[in-house]
Amino acid sequence: MTDLKSTSRRRPRLISTLAAIAILGGGYLIWWHSGWAPGSDAATKPPPPPAIPVQIAVAATQDVPHYLDGLGTVQAFNTVTVKSRVDGQLEKVTFTEGQKVKAGDVLAIIDPRPFQAVLDEAVAKKAQDEAQIANAKRDLQRFEDLAKQGYAAQQQDDTQRALVAQLNAQIIGDQAAIDNAQTQLDYTTIASPIDGLTGIRLVDQGNIIHATDPNGLVVVTQVAPISVIFTLPEDDLDPVRSAMANGGVSIDVVSGDGSKVVATGTLALIDNEIDQTTGTIRLKGTFPNKDGALWPGEFVDIRLLADTERNVTTIPTPALQRGPDGYSVFVVKADGTADLRKIKVGQIARGVAVIEDGLAAGEKVVISGQYRLQQGSLVAYRTTGTSSASTPTTASGQASSTAP
């Protein structure tokens, strides 16, 4: 009876032991068949890390322009406030506000009748004096003949000669009065002195205008060609002077985002002094403006071509990484791994960096995704400019299943 009880107590422990042995055996078999058994190749060669997707660009050789940027104001090439030079009633206005006019085009007419009367009077006075001098000259001829025969005193001859000279001078004065009267009459026709655009009419037809009126009749502005006054830091003075010494300096007016050239002209002059308050130098450019793209008073962005670097190595600026020791880039080597390389950078402008040392044309540099790289990282890349649907490849040219 005692043996039966002890046997029944040992049976559950036996079953538990057998179950544990079965579980351990099954786990061992799974581990063995997974390829991680001691001494197998899988245990000694772990799988390689996946390639890191990046975007690259190829270092190129090109000419790089060196631009200087400034802010400027468009100014009319010439601005004239058209005023009357005589007093009178504005009889007729012959221009339309905003009209294009040529030099000599009639803009307005002042009542000419008072001035015509003055001219007629001057002409009549000259005719009167001419008749007098004709008679005086005949008398002088008689006195000369009588004086030669001894029938007239020399004093009479001299007096008559002086009278002829006096009348001759009077005729010269009469002609001057005629010229002046004619000029005043001409002033009643107001003409444009320059080619340009008329502004807002400042005096209406029918008003009495005076030569002393401060505002004038209208303002005419010459907009083709047109000028731009702009400023640059005083440190840019030497490059600009050197550029001018080498020939004409090209300047552009660009859109606010710098993506479009609005107008192209040439640098006309550099101001003769630096503004000590702002530390800037003023410059003036001239633009043909045949299409009317520039307008007086407009604020514009100016780009001046100071120099052009020839046949230099360049990369896109997103490739640059700046650290305490200067600039560096990740270069994709032939085996598809990334190499962090120190470089010397020159001009950086408009998305392009000039490489002075450390990189050769044709090498591939990472421009996107480089912050996940380390020295020797395997990369899968797409070259700048390829379609977004293209399959990325490793540096060895093999297709990669990892999309950037």
C-alpha positions in Angstrom: 0.0 0.0 0.0 2.9 2.3 0.8 4.6 1.6 -2.6 1.5 2.4 -4.5 1.2 5.8 -2.8 4.8 6.7 -3.5 4.5 5.7 -7.1 1.5 7.9 -7.6 3.4 10.9 -6.1 6.4 10.4 -8.5 4.4 10.2 -11.7 3.6 14.0 -12.1 7.3 14.9 -11.5 8.3 12.4 -14.2 5.8 13.9 -16.7 7.1 17.4 -16.0 10.7 16.4 -16.5 9.9 14.7 -19.8 8.1 17.8 -21.0 11.0 20.0 -20.2 13.4 17.7 -22.1 11.1 17.8 -25.1 11.0 21.6 -25.1 14.7 22.0 -24.9 15.3 19.4 -27.6 12.9 21.2 -29.9 14.5 24.6 -29.3 17.9 23.1 -30.0 16.7 21.6 -33.3 15.3 25.0 -34.4 18.5 26.8 -33.5 20.6 24.1 -35.4 18.6 24.3 -38.6 18.7 28.1 -38.6 22.3 28.0 -39.5 23.8 29.3 -36.3 25.3 26.1 -35.1 28.8 26.4 -33.8 31.4 26.3 -36.6 28.9 27.1 -39.4 29.7 29.9 -42.0 26.6 31.9 -41.0 27.9 32.3 -37.5 31.3 33.7 -38.7 29.9 36.0 -41.5 27.0 38.2 -40.3 25.0 39.8 -43.1 26.3 43.2 -44.4 24.5 46.4 -43.3 22.0 47.8 -45.8 23.2 50.6 -48.2 22.2 54.1 -47.1 20.1 55.9 -49.7 21.6 59.3 -50.8 21.6 61.7 -53.7 24.8 62.7 -55.4 26.2 65.2 -57.8 29.3 65.1 -60.0 32.0 67.8 -59.5 32.2 69.8 -62.7 34.6 72.2 -64.4 33.1 75.4 -65.5 33.4 79.2 -65.6 31.9 80.8 -62.5 30.9 84.5 -62.6 31.6 86.6 -59.5 28.6 88.9 -58.9 28.2 91.7 -56.4 24.7 92.4 -55.2 23.2 95.7 -54.3 19.9 97.7 -53.9 19.1 100.6 -56.1 16.4 103.1 -57.3 15.4 103.7 -60.9 15.7 107.3 -62.0 14.7 108.9 -65.3 17.6 109.6 -67.5 16.4 113.2 -67.8 13.5 114.9 -66.0 12.2 118.3 -67.2 9.5 120.4 -65.6 8.0 122.2 -68.6 7.2 125.8 -67.7 5.9 128.8 -69.6 8.6 131.4 -70.3 6.0 134.2 -70.8 2.8 135.3 -69.1 -0.6 134.7 -70.8 -3.7 132.7 -71.0 -3.3 129.0 -71.7 -5.2 128.8 -74.9 -4.8 125.1 -75.8 -3.3 121.9 -74.3 -2.2 119.6 -77.0 -0.9 116.6 -75.1 -2.5 113.7 -73.3 -1.4 112.7 -69.8 1.0 109.8 -70.1 1.7 110.3 -73.8 5.0 109.5 -75.4 6.4 112.7 -76.9 9.4 113.6 -79.0 11.7 116.6 -78.6 9.9 119.5 -80.3 6.4 118.2 -80.0 3.9 120.9 -79.1 2.5 120.5 -75.6 0.5 123.8 -75.2 -0.2 127.2 -76.8 -0.5 130.5 -75.0 -2.6 133.3 -76.5 -0.1 134.8 -79.0 -1.9 138.0 -79.9 -0.2 140.4 -77.5 3.2 139.2 -78.5 2.3 139.4 -82.2 1.4 143.0 -81.7 4.7 143.8 -80.1 6.5 142.1 -82.9 4.6 144.1 -85.5 5.4 147.3 -83.7 9.1 146.5 -83.7 9.1 145.7 -87.4 7.3 149.0 -88.1 9.9 150.9 -86.0 12.7 149.4 -88.0 11.1 150.3 -91.2 10.7 153.9 -90.0 14.4 154.2 -89.0 15.4 152.6 -92.3 13.6 155.4 -94.2 15.3 158.0 -92.0 18.8 156.6 -92.6 18.2 156.4 -96.3 17.4 160.2 -96.4 20.3 160.9 -94.0 22.7 159.0 -96.4 21.5 161.1 -99.4 22.1 164.3 -97.4 25.5 163.1 -96.4 26.4 162.5 -100.0 25.3 166.1 -100.9 27.4 167.6 -98.1 30.4 165.6 -99.2 30.1 166.8 -102.8 29.6 170.5 -101.7 32.5 170.2 -99.3 34.8 169.1 -102.1 33.8 172.1 -104.1 34.2 174.4 -101.1 30.5 175.3 -100.9 29.9 173.5 -97.5 31.6 173.6 -94.2 33.5 170.5 -93.1 31.5 170.7 -89.8 28.2 170.1 -91.7 29.7 167.1 -93.4 30.9 165.6 -90.1 27.5 166.3 -88.4 25.7 164.5 -91.1 28.1 161.6 -91.0 27.4 161.2 -87.3 23.7 161.3 -87.9 24.0 158.4 -90.4 26.0 156.4 -87.9 23.4 157.1 -85.2 20.5 155.9 -87.4 22.5 152.9 -88.4 22.9 151.9 -84.7 19.2 152.6 -84.1 18.4 150.1 -86.9 20.6 147.5 -85.2 18.6 148.1 -82.0 15.4 147.8 -84.0 16.5 144.4 -85.3 17.3 143.3 -81.8 13.8 144.4 -80.6 12.3 142.4 -83.5 14.3 139.3 -82.6 13.3 139.6 -78.9 9.6 140.1 -79.9 9.8 137.1 -82.2 11.4 135.0 -79.4 8.6 136.0 -77.0 6.1 135.1 -79.6 7.8 131.7 -80.1 7.5 131.1 -76.4 3.7 131.1 -76.7 4.1 127.7 -78.3 5.4 125.3 -75.6 7.2 122.3 -76.9 8.8 119.3 -75.3 12.6 119.7 -74.8 13.3 115.9 -74.7 11.9 112.5 -75.7 9.9 111.0 -72.9 6.6 110.5 -71.2 4.3 113.2 -70.0 3.0 113.1 -66.5 -0.1 114.5 -64.9 -1.2 117.9 -66.3 -0.6 120.6 -63.7 -2.5 123.5 -65.3 -5.9 123.3 -67.1 -6.7 125.0 -70.4 -8.0 128.6 -70.0 -5.9 129.5 -66.9 -3.6 132.4 -66.8 0.0 131.1 -66.4 3.2 133.0 -65.5 6.8 132.4 -66.1 7.3 132.5 -62.3 4.8 129.7 -61.6 6.7 127.1 -59.4 4.9 124.0 -60.6 5.0 124.4 -64.4 2.7 122.8 -66.9 3.7 119.2 -66.9 6.8 117.0 -66.1 8.4 115.0 -68.9 10.6 112.1 -68.0 13.0 110.3 -70.3 12.7 106.5 -69.6 14.6 105.1 -72.6 17.4 105.0 -71.8 17.0 105.1 -68.0 19.3 105.1 -65.0 19.6 103.2 -61.8 21.4 104.5 -58.7 22.6 101.7 -56.4 25.0 101.2 -53.5 27.6 98.6 -52.7 29.8 98.1 -49.5 33.0 100.1 -49.6 34.9 96.8 -49.6 33.6 96.1 -53.1 35.1 99.3 -54.5 38.5 97.8 -55.6 36.9 94.9 -57.5 34.5 97.3 -59.3 37.3 99.7 -60.2 39.4 96.7 -61.5 36.4 95.6 -63.6 36.0 99.0 -65.1 39.6 99.3 -65.9 39.3 96.0 -67.9 36.4 97.3 -70.0 32.6 97.8 -69.7 31.0 96.3 -66.6 27.7 94.5 -67.1 24.9 95.0 -64.5 21.5 93.3 -64.3 18.3 94.2 -62.6 16.9 90.9 -61.2 13.6 89.9 -59.8 13.2 89.7 -56.0 13.9 86.0 -55.8 16.9 86.3 -58.2 15.5 83.9 -60.7 14.9 86.3 -63.5 16.9 89.0 -65.2 14.5 92.0 -65.7 16.9 94.3 -67.6 20.6 94.4 -68.6 22.8 97.5 -68.7 26.3 98.9 -68.1 27.9 100.7 -65.3 28.2 104.4 -66.1 30.2 105.7 -63.1 31.3 105.3 -59.5 30.6 108.2 -57.2 33.6 110.3 -56.2 33.3 109.7 -52.4 32.3 107.0 -49.9 29.3 107.7 -47.7 31.0 107.6 -44.2 27.7 107.3 -42.5 26.8 104.0 -44.1 30.1 102.8 -45.4 28.8 102.4 -48.9 29.7 103.7 -52.3 27.1 104.9 -54.8 27.2 103.8 -58.5 25.1 104.6 -61.5 24.1 102.3 -64.3 22.5 103.0 -67.6 19.9 100.7 -69.2 18.4 100.9 -72.7 14.9 100.1 -71.3 13.4 99.8 -74.8 10.7 97.5 -73.4 9.8 99.8 -70.5 10.6 97.2 -67.9 12.0 99.8 -65.5 10.1 102.7 -64.2 11.3 105.9 -62.4 11.2 105.6 -58.6 11.1 101.8 -58.6 13.3 99.9 -56.0 15.3 97.1 -57.7 17.9 94.4 -56.9 21.1 94.9 -58.8 23.7 92.2 -59.8 27.0 93.5 -61.0 29.5 91.2 -62.8 32.8 91.9 -61.2 34.9 89.0 -62.5 34.7 85.5 -64.0 36.7 82.5 -62.7 37.7 80.3 -65.6 37.8 76.5 -65.6 37.3 75.9 -61.9 35.9 72.9 -60.1 32.5 73.4 -58.7 29.9 71.4 -56.7 26.4 72.2 -55.4 26.4 74.0 -52.0 24.2 71.3 -50.3 27.2 69.0 -50.5 29.2 71.2 -48.1 29.5 70.3 -44.4 31.1 72.9 -42.2 33.0 71.9 -39.0 35.5 73.5 -36.7 38.3 72.7 -39.1 36.6 74.1 -42.2 34.6 72.5 -45.0 34.3 68.8 -45.8 32.2 66.6 -48.2 31.3 62.9 -48.5 32.8 61.5 -51.6 31.4 58.2 -53.1 34.3 56.0 -53.9 34.4 53.4 -56.7 33.6 50.6 -54.2 30.4 52.3 -53.2 31.5 53.5 -49.8 31.5 57.1 -48.5 34.7 58.9 -47.8 34.6 62.0 -45.6 37.1 64.5 -47.2 38.5 67.9 -46.2 38.3 70.5 -48.9 39.2 74.1 -49.5 36.3 76.3 -50.7 36.5 79.6 -52.6 33.5 81.6 -53.7 30.0 80.3 -52.6 27.2 81.9 -54.4 23.8 81.0 -56.0 23.9 77.4 -55.1 27.5 76.8 -56.4 30.7 76.4 -54.5 34.1 76.8 -56.1 36.6 74.1 -54.9 40.1 75.3 -54.6 41.7 72.1 -53.3 40.7 68.6 -52.1 38.4 67.5 -54.9 38.8 66.8 -58.6 36.3 67.2 -61.4 34.3 64.0 -62.1 34.2 62.8 -58.5 30.8 62.1 -56.9 29.8 64.0 -53.8 26.7 63.4 -51.6 24.3 66.3 -51.6 21.4 64.7 -49.8 21.3 62.1 -47.0 24.9 62.7 -45.9 24.0 63.3 -42.2 23.3 59.5 -41.9 26.7 58.6 -43.3 29.9 57.7 -41.5 33.3 57.0 -42.9 33.1 53.8 -45.0 29.3 53.6 -45.1 27.9 51.7 -48.0 25.6 54.0 -50.1 22.9 53.7 -52.7 22.6 56.9 -54.7 20.7 58.7 -57.4 22.5 61.4 -59.4 21.1 64.9 -59.5 18.7 65.4 -62.3 17.5 61.8 -62.8 13.8 61.0 -62.7 12.4 60.5 -59.3 11.0 57.1 -60.5 14.5 55.7 -61.4 16.0 52.9 -59.5 18.8 53.9 -57.1 22.1 52.1 -57.6 25.2 51.5 -55.5 28.5 53.1 -56.5 29.5 49.9 -58.2 26.5 50.3 -60.6 24.3 47.5 -59.2 20.6 48.1 -58.6 19.6 48.5 -55.0 16.3 47.6 -53.5 16.5 50.6 -51.1 14.8 53.6 -52.5 16.0 57.1 -51.3 
